[in-house]
Structures are given as C-alpha cells and as structure tokens.
Amino acid sequence: QVQLVESGGGLVQAGGSLRLSCTVSGSFFGIATMSWYRQAPGKQRELVAFINTGGSTTYTDSVRGRFTISRGNAKNTVFLQMNSLNPEDTAVYYCQAIIRANFNYQDYWGQGTQVTVSS
C-alpha cells in the first residue's frame, strides 16, 4: 500500500525558515509529479509548488522567490524549503503525488503537517 508521510512542520517566527519533507513508501512502479498544497482555516486548499519528473517547477505567486521545491536523489522524496515565512503562510501543508501503483497513475495524499508562523 502506498503511503506519503510528511514531516518538518512546526511553529516559527515571521522571517524564519522551515523545511518540509515527504517520503513515498510501499509498492509502486513509478512516481510522476509531486506537489505541495496547503489549506488555511476557512480557506480552500491551494497548490503551493509542483515539480515534475524532469525537475521543472511551478509556484503560486505568493511563495515564488521564498519557497523551493526539490526531489531527493532517490526520487521518492520531495522537499519544500520555506524561507522568509510570514503569518499568511500558516496552514496545514499536504504532500501530493501522482503514482503508478497498479495499472494506472493515481493521486495520493499525505496526512498533512501543520505550519504556524507567529508575528
């Protein structure tokens, strides 16, 4: 069974940094794209950053220049380096990946990790 496990969330002061990690475990044939989403209280879940198999990345405007998404050497791990954090970045952050576990590629999600930025 495929699982995505996130880590690295926590409480940080404005201007600080955090690094989120997400590791895919279980039996699978391949991982296509990997992404980070976030959901703040009372708001819809939004895409934060995306990386494809070729290493191309996309960021939402509010984090571009402050956040960096990358994949580990083993390609089953994705990171989100978050710098210059501000209170508007407070949310639950979710890892998402498109994974081929059987015949087709499917959407998988982690359980989420809380990021809280104090002013």
LOTORTI-385189 format. One record per residue: residue number from 1; x, y, z of N, C-alpha, C, O, CB in turn. Coordinates in steps of 0.02 Angstrom, whole numbers, always signed. Glycine has a CB too. Example, Ala and Ser with C-alpha at 12.3 -4.5 7.8 and 13.67 -1.06 7.14 Angstrom:
BEGIN
(segu 1,(+660,-284,+390),(+615,-225,+390),(+660,-165,+390),(+712,-166,+423),(+565,-224,+452));
(segu 2,(+642,-112,+354),(+684,-53,+357),(+645,+2,+394),(+670,+57,+402),(+704,-30,+286));
This chain:
BEGIN
(segu 1,(+42,-59,+0),(+0,+0,+0),(+44,+62,+0),(+91,+67,+40),(-48,+0,+61));
(segu 2,(+29,+108,-43),(+70,+168,-50),(+51,+218,+5),(-8,+229,+18),(+61,+200,-119));
(segu 3,(+101,+246,+36),(+90,+298,+88),(+136,+356,+76),(+194,+348,+55),(+100,+269,+159));
(segu 4,(+111,+416,+91),(+151,+476,+90),(+155,+502,+161),(+103,+513,+192),(+122,+530,+41));
(segu 5,(+214,+512,+187),(+223,+535,+255),(+262,+600,+255),(+318,+604,+230),(+260,+481,+298));
(segu 6,(+231,+652,+282),(+262,+718,+286),(+294,+729,+354),(+274,+698,+403),(+211,+774,+271));
(segu 7,(+343,+772,+356),(+374,+793,+419),(+404,+862,+409),(+411,+886,+353),(+429,+741,+442));
(segu 8,(+421,+894,+466),(+455,+958,+462),(+414,+1018,+480),(+441,+1074,+484),(+482,+966,+396));
(segu 9,(+350,+1010,+491),(+309,+1067,+510),(+324,+1089,+581),(+361,+1056,+618),(+235,+1049,+503));
(segu 10,(+295,+1145,+600),(+305,+1169,+668),(+288,+1243,+674),(+256,+1272,+631),(+377,+1158,+689));
(segu 11,(+310,+1271,+729),(+298,+1342,+744),(+362,+1381,+733),(+416,+1362,+756),(+273,+1351,+817));
(segu 12,(+357,+1436,+697),(+415,+1477,+682),(+394,+1550,+683),(+336,+1567,+669),(+446,+1458,+613));
(segu 13,(+441,+1594,+698),(+426,+1665,+697),(+429,+1692,+626),(+463,+1664,+583),(+475,+1704,+742));
(segu 14,(+394,+1747,+615),(+396,+1779,+550),(+468,+1794,+530),(+508,+1817,+571),(+354,+1844,+550));
(segu 15,(+483,+1780,+467),(+551,+1789,+442),(+594,+1726,+446),(+648,+1723,+418),(+584,+1843,+480));
(segu 16,(+569,+1677,+482),(+606,+1615,+491),(+597,+1567,+433),(+566,+1583,+382),(+585,+1582,+555));
(segu 17,(+626,+1508,+441),(+626,+1457,+389),(+605,+1389,+417),(+615,+1374,+476),(+695,+1451,+357));
(segu 18,(+576,+1349,+374),(+561,+1279,+388),(+573,+1238,+326),(+569,+1264,+270),(+488,+1270,+413));
(segu 19,(+589,+1175,+335),(+597,+1129,+279),(+551,+1070,+288),(+558,+1033,+337),(+671,+1107,+271));
(segu 20,(+504,+1061,+242),(+458,+1005,+244),(+486,+948,+201),(+517,+959,+150),(+388,+1026,+220));
(segu 21,(+473,+887,+225),(+492,+828,+187),(+432,+783,+177),(+387,+781,+219),(+550,+790,+223));
(segu 22,(+431,+746,+123),(+378,+697,+110),(+410,+637,+76),(+443,+644,+25),(+321,+728,+65));
(segu 23,(+400,+579,+105),(+428,+517,+78),(+373,+469,+59),(+326,+458,+96),(+476,+485,+129));
(segu 24,(+380,+441,-1),(+333,+392,-26),(+359,+322,-9),(+416,+306,-25),(+321,+400,-102));
(segu 25,(+317,+282,+23),(+337,+214,+39),(+284,+165,+13),(+229,+185,-6),(+346,+206,+115));
(segu 26,(+303,+101,+13),(+257,+50,-11),(+279,+24,-79),(+335,+37,-102),(+187,+77,-15));
(segu 27,(+234,-13,-111),(+249,-44,-175),(+220,-2,-232),(+160,+10,-235),(+221,-115,-177));
(segu 28,(+263,+19,-278),(+240,+59,-334),(+290,+52,-392),(+347,+32,-382),(+230,+133,-314));
(segu 29,(+267,+70,-451),(+309,+64,-510),(+343,+129,-529),(+398,+129,-558),(+269,+39,-568));
(segu 30,(+312,+184,-512),(+342,+248,-530),(+304,+307,-502),(+245,+302,-486),(+346,+254,-605));
(segu 31,(+339,+362,-495),(+310,+424,-470),(+317,+476,-525),(+371,+488,-551),(+345,+448,-403));
(segu 32,(+263,+508,-542),(+265,+560,-591),(+276,+627,-556),(+332,+641,-533),(+200,+562,-634));
(segu 33,(+226,+666,-552),(+235,+732,-522),(+227,+729,-446),(+193,+684,-420),(+185,+781,-551));
(segu 34,(+257,+776,-412),(+249,+783,-339),(+235,+857,-324),(+263,+901,-356),(+313,+758,-300));
(segu 35,(+192,+868,-276),(+170,+937,-262),(+161,+947,-187),(+155,+900,-148),(+105,+952,-299));
(segu 36,(+160,+1010,-168),(+140,+1031,-101),(+79,+1076,-108),(+78,+1123,-148),(+199,+1068,-64));
(segu 37,(+30,+1061,-67),(-30,+1102,-61),(-34,+1128,+11),(+1,+1102,+55),(-95,+1062,-81));
(segu 38,(-76,+1178,+22),(-89,+1200,+90),(-161,+1222,+97),(-194,+1242,+49),(-42,+1257,+109));
(segu 39,(-185,+1217,+158),(-253,+1238,+173),(-253,+1276,+239),(-239,+1248,+292),(-301,+1178,+176));
(segu 40,(-270,+1339,+235),(-276,+1380,+295),(-347,+1376,+321),(-393,+1359,+283),(-256,+1454,+279));
(segu 41,(-358,+1391,+385),(-426,+1388,+413),(-475,+1431,+374),(-462,+1490,+362),(-424,+1409,+487));
(segu 42,(-531,+1402,+356),(-583,+1438,+321),(-569,+1451,+247),(-607,+1486,+214),(-594,+1502,+354));
(segu 43,(-514,+1422,+221),(-497,+1433,+151),(-493,+1367,+114),(-487,+1314,+144),(-430,+1471,+146));
(segu 44,(-496,+1372,+48),(-489,+1312,+7),(-416,+1290,+3),(-370,+1330,+10),(-517,+1325,-63));
(segu 45,(-407,+1227,-9),(-340,+1200,-19),(-312,+1229,-84),(-346,+1232,-134),(-340,+1122,-20));
(segu 46,(-249,+1251,-81),(-218,+1281,-140),(-151,+1248,-155),(-116,+1225,-110),(-208,+1356,-130));
(segu 47,(-134,+1246,-219),(-70,+1221,-240),(-16,+1272,-223),(-22,+1331,-239),(-69,+1206,-316));
(segu 48,(+37,+1249,-190),(+92,+1292,-171),(+150,+1285,-220),(+177,+1334,-245),(+116,+1275,-100));
(segu 49,(+170,+1222,-234),(+227,+1210,-277),(+220,+1141,-308),(+189,+1096,-280),(+293,+1216,-238));
(segu 50,(+251,+1134,-367),(+244,+1073,-408),(+311,+1059,-441),(+347,+1105,-461),(+187,+1082,-462));
(segu 51,(+328,+994,-445),(+389,+975,-480),(+375,+913,-521),(+343,+866,-497),(+447,+964,-430));
(segu 52,(+398,+911,-583),(+386,+852,-625),(+448,+808,-628),(+499,+823,-596),(+365,+873,-695));
(segu 53,(+444,+755,-666),(+499,+707,-668),(+562,+737,-698),(+618,+715,-683),(+479,+646,-708));
(segu 54,(+555,+788,-739),(+613,+821,-769),(+643,+874,-726),(+695,+903,-743),(+594,+850,-833));
(segu 55,(+611,+888,-669),(+637,+938,-623),(+609,+1008,-633),(+629,+1054,-598),(+710,+941,-630));
(segu 56,(+564,+1016,-680),(+532,+1081,-690),(+486,+1096,-633),(+451,+1051,-608),(+494,+1084,-758));
(segu 57,(+485,+1159,-612),(+446,+1178,-553),(+397,+1235,-569),(+407,+1274,-615),(+493,+1199,-497));
(segu 58,(+345,+1237,-528),(+295,+1291,-532),(+278,+1311,-461),(+274,+1270,-416),(+232,+1268,-571));
(segu 59,(+267,+1376,-452),(+250,+1402,-385),(+190,+1449,-390),(+180,+1483,-440),(+310,+1439,-354));
(segu 60,(+151,+1449,-337),(+99,+1500,-333),(+133,+1568,-321),(+187,+1571,-291),(+47,+1483,-277));
(segu 61,(+100,+1621,-344),(+133,+1687,-342),(+155,+1708,-272),(+207,+1739,-264),(+86,+1738,-370));
(segu 62,(+115,+1691,-222),(+129,+1716,-155),(+192,+1686,-124),(+217,+1712,-74),(+70,+1702,-110));
(segu 63,(+218,+1631,-151),(+277,+1600,-121),(+338,+1601,-167),(+393,+1584,-146),(+261,+1529,-103));
(segu 64,(+328,+1622,-229),(+384,+1622,-276),(+440,+1667,-251),(+429,+1724,-231),(+360,+1645,-346));
(segu 65,(+501,+1639,-253),(+558,+1676,-227),(+573,+1663,-154),(+627,+1680,-129),(+548,+1749,-238));
(segu 66,(+525,+1634,-119),(+535,+1618,-48),(+537,+1543,-35),(+573,+1520,+9),(+480,+1650,-5));
(segu 67,(+499,+1505,-73),(+495,+1433,-65),(+531,+1398,-123),(+532,+1423,-179),(+421,+1409,-60));
(segu 68,(+560,+1340,-107),(+593,+1300,-159),(+572,+1227,-151),(+580,+1198,-97),(+670,+1307,-155));
(segu 69,(+545,+1198,-204),(+528,+1127,-204),(+584,+1088,-239),(+612,+1111,-288),(+459,+1114,-240));
(segu 70,(+599,+1029,-212),(+651,+988,-242),(+636,+915,-227),(+598,+898,-182),(+721,+1008,-217));
(segu 71,(+667,+871,-266),(+659,+799,-255),(+726,+770,-234),(+779,+793,-255),(+633,+764,-319));
(segu 72,(+722,+720,-191),(+782,+688,-167),(+813,+644,-221),(+782,+631,-273),(+766,+647,-107));
(segu 73,(+874,+622,-209),(+910,+581,-258),(+873,+516,-274),(+876,+492,-330),(+980,+565,-233));
(segu 74,(+839,+489,-225),(+803,+426,-235),(+736,+437,-269),(+701,+389,-286),(+791,+391,-168));
(segu 75,(+718,+498,-280),(+658,+518,-317),(+592,+500,-283),(+539,+514,-310),(+658,+487,-385));
(segu 76,(+595,+469,-223),(+533,+455,-188),(+522,+504,-131),(+478,+494,-89),(+532,+384,-162));
(segu 77,(+562,+556,-129),(+556,+607,-77),(+552,+675,-109),(+587,+690,-158),(+616,+603,-27));
(segu 78,(+510,+717,-81),(+505,+786,-104),(+513,+832,-44),(+489,+817,+11),(+438,+799,-141));
(segu 79,(+546,+888,-55),(+558,+937,-2),(+526,+1004,-21),(+516,+1020,-79),(+633,+945,+10));
(segu 80,(+511,+1042,+31),(+489,+1111,+21),(+528,+1154,+70),(+514,+1154,+130),(+411,+1119,+30));
(segu 81,(+576,+1190,+44),(+614,+1237,+85),(+576,+1303,+86),(+564,+1334,+34),(+686,+1247,+57));
(segu 82,(+557,+1325,+145),(+517,+1385,+153),(+557,+1437,+192),(+573,+1428,+250),(+450,+1370,+189));
(segu 83,(+572,+1492,+158),(+610,+1547,+189),(+566,+1610,+194),(+514,+1615,+161),(+674,+1562,+148));
(segu 84,(+588,+1656,+234),(+552,+1720,+243),(+478,+1709,+256),(+436,+1740,+225),(+562,+1764,+181));
(segu 85,(+464,+1663,+301),(+394,+1647,+315),(+358,+1706,+347),(+387,+1745,+385),(+390,+1585,+361));
(segu 86,(+294,+1711,+332),(+252,+1762,+362),(+188,+1730,+387),(+172,+1674,+368),(+236,+1819,+311));
(segu 87,(+150,+1765,+429),(+90,+1734,+458),(+40,+1709,+407),(+2,+1663,+421),(+56,+1784,+503));
(segu 88,(+39,+1738,+347),(-7,+1715,+294),(+12,+1645,+268),(-28,+1615,+232),(-7,+1764,+237));
(segu 89,(+71,+1621,+286),(+91,+1553,+266),(+65,+1500,+314),(+74,+1441,+302),(+167,+1549,+261));
(segu 90,(+34,+1521,+368),(+8,+1474,+416),(-47,+1431,+385),(-96,+1458,+358),(-19,+1511,+479));
(segu 91,(-38,+1366,+388),(-85,+1319,+357),(-64,+1248,+372),(-9,+1236,+399),(-90,+1331,+280));
(segu 92,(-107,+1201,+354),(-86,+1131,+352),(-59,+1118,+282),(-93,+1132,+232),(-146,+1082,+370));
(segu 93,(+0,+1092,+278),(+33,+1079,+214),(+28,+1005,+198),(+42,+962,+240),(+107,+1101,+216));
(segu 94,(+7,+991,+137),(-4,+922,+114),(+42,+906,+55),(+51,+946,+9),(-77,+912,+94));
(segu 95,(+70,+847,+58),(+108,+820,+2),(+60,+781,-43),(+16,+745,-19),(+167,+775,+26));
(segu 96,(+69,+789,-108),(+28,+753,-157),(+73,+726,-211),(+121,+759,-232),(-28,+800,-186));
(segu 97,(+57,+666,-235),(+97,+637,-288),(+54,+596,-335),(+3,+568,-315),(+153,+592,-259));
(segu 98,(+73,+594,-398),(+42,+551,-448),(+86,+490,-454),(+143,+494,-476),(+32,+588,-517));
(segu 99,(+58,+432,-435),(+98,+371,-428),(+65,+314,-465),(+4,+306,-465),(+106,+353,-353));
(segu 100,(+107,+274,-497),(+81,+213,-529),(+93,+155,-481),(+149,+131,-474),(+116,+200,-599));
(segu 101,(+39,+134,-448),(+45,+78,-402),(+20,+13,-434),(+42,-41,-416),(+6,+92,-338));
(segu 102,(-27,+19,-480),(-53,-39,-516),(-47,-28,-591),(+8,-22,-617),(-128,-53,-495));
(segu 103,(-103,-25,-626),(-101,-16,-698),(-101,+57,-718),(-78,+76,-772),(-159,-52,-730));
(segu 104,(-128,+99,-675),(-136,+169,-693),(-103,+214,-641),(-90,+194,-584),(-211,+187,-699));
(segu 105,(-89,+275,-662),(-64,+326,-616),(-124,+354,-576),(-176,+368,-605),(-26,+384,-653));
(segu 106,(-115,+360,-512),(-168,+385,-468),(-141,+439,-422),(-81,+448,-414),(-199,+328,-427));
(segu 107,(-188,+474,-393),(-175,+530,-349),(-169,+506,-276),(-214,+473,-251),(-230,+583,-355));
(segu 108,(-113,+522,-242),(-104,+503,-173),(-88,+565,-132),(-56,+612,-156),(-49,+450,-165));
(segu 109,(-111,+565,-68),(-101,+622,-23),(-72,+599,+43),(-85,+544,+67),(-167,+658,-12));
(segu 110,(-32,+643,+73),(-9,+633,+140),(-61,+657,+190),(-113,+683,+171),(+58,+669,+152));
(segu 111,(-46,+649,+254),(-94,+666,+306),(-91,+740,+325),(-136,+764,+359),(-81,+624,+367));
(segu 112,(-41,+774,+304),(-34,+845,+319),(+11,+859,+377),(+15,+820,+424),(-101,+875,+331));
(segu 113,(+44,+916,+375),(+86,+939,+430),(+72,+1013,+442),(+69,+1053,+395),(+161,+926,+415));
(segu 114,(+64,+1031,+506),(+45,+1100,+523),(+105,+1145,+522),(+158,+1129,+550),(+12,+1102,+592));
(segu 115,(+98,+1202,+490),(+148,+1256,+491),(+114,+1317,+520),(+63,+1341,+494),(+178,+1270,+419));
(segu 116,(+143,+1343,+574),(+115,+1402,+606),(+170,+1455,+610),(+224,+1443,+636),(+88,+1386,+677));
(segu 117,(+155,+1514,+583),(+203,+1569,+583),(+175,+1624,+628),(+121,+1651,+615),(+216,+1596,+510));
(segu 118,(+213,+1641,+679),(+190,+1693,+726),(+219,+1761,+706),(+274,+1765,+678),(+211,+1675,+798));
(segu 119,(+182,+1812,+720),(+204,+1880,+701),(+246,+1912,+756),(+268,+1969,+749),(+143,+1925,+686));
